[in-house]
Amino acid sequence: MNEMLKFDNVELYYDHVYALKGVSIDLREGETVALIGANGAGKSSILRAITGLSKTRSGEVRYLGKRIDGLNPAEIVKMGIAMVPEGRRVFPHMSVKDNLLMGAFTRSDKADIARTLEMVLGRFPRLKERYSQMGGTLSGGEQQMMVIGRALMAKPKLLLLDEPSLGIAPKLVQDIARSIVAINRDENVSVLLVEQNSRMALSISNRAYALSTGSIVLSGNSKELMQDDRIKAAYLGGDL
């Protein structure tokens, strides 16, 4: 598998407080890679650095071999990177249809946009049922499906997901986890998944990095990390 994303010795500060301290991660084409750790560990800061929402102090971020730290967020989206932010950020007074179509703002190929929309509705049947409803009237889980679908409307090669299970009923967390697996497998989209739900993240990813206070403390194959006593104690609440 070819390397898609390379995050090399990156430092990022908010004012004078460091958020990332010499962090290095990589992601290969076709992979799902998870970033796990407590709130404030630096997981979301990695996504903000990749998408150009936060400027790095030092280090490099490369995507498909090209350096992208320093580019503006709109340029990065056009290169094939889409992010689903924490907290969903729906357009509450727009229909599900219009919320989804907002994700295709960088595209002009109407026939291809229609095909992508059909794919998204096939992936998330609940959205098809609620197609003309206002986005703000959907449940938290349904809104999460909608914003993942909105990101897919950009036809990304790399999908960044920031806490997709946060504040969602357990039954819908399972549905969203299955959708992430299917998107990676069927749509040939690589995934970088930020999650506090470490059990879910490790169960659907190929590899994972565990962060603590802005640094990587453990990394490796997700199935092996599931059995690591340090991961069990720190992130999984004891024995599985």
Number of C-alpha atoms within 10 A of each C-alpha: 8 10 15 19 22 20 21 16 15 19 22 25 17 13 7 7 8 14 23 27 18 16 19 19 18 17 24 16 17 20 21 27 27 28 28 29 25 17 13 13 19 26 30 22 21 24 21 20 23 28 25 20 15 19 19 23 14 15 15 19 26 17 21 14 12 11 14 20 23 17 14 14 20 12 14 18 19 15 15 15 25 26 23 22 19 16 16 19 11 19 17 15 13 15 18 29 20 17 22 28 19 15 20 20 12 14 13 9 9 10 9 13 19 13 11 19 20 13 15 23 18 12 16 19 12 14 23 16 11 16 17 13 18 18 25 15 14 18 12 18 21 20 24 28 24 25 26 27 25 26 26 27 26 24 23 21 19 27 25 25 23 23 23 26 25 17 12 17 12 11 9 16 19 14 13 21 16 12 16 23 17 14 17 19 14 9 15 15 24 25 28 24 26 27 25 19 18 23 18 16 24 25 15 18 22 17 23 28 24 22 22 17 17 22 19 22 11 15 17 13 14 22 15 13 19 20 12 13 13 13 21 17 11 13 18 16 11 11 11 8
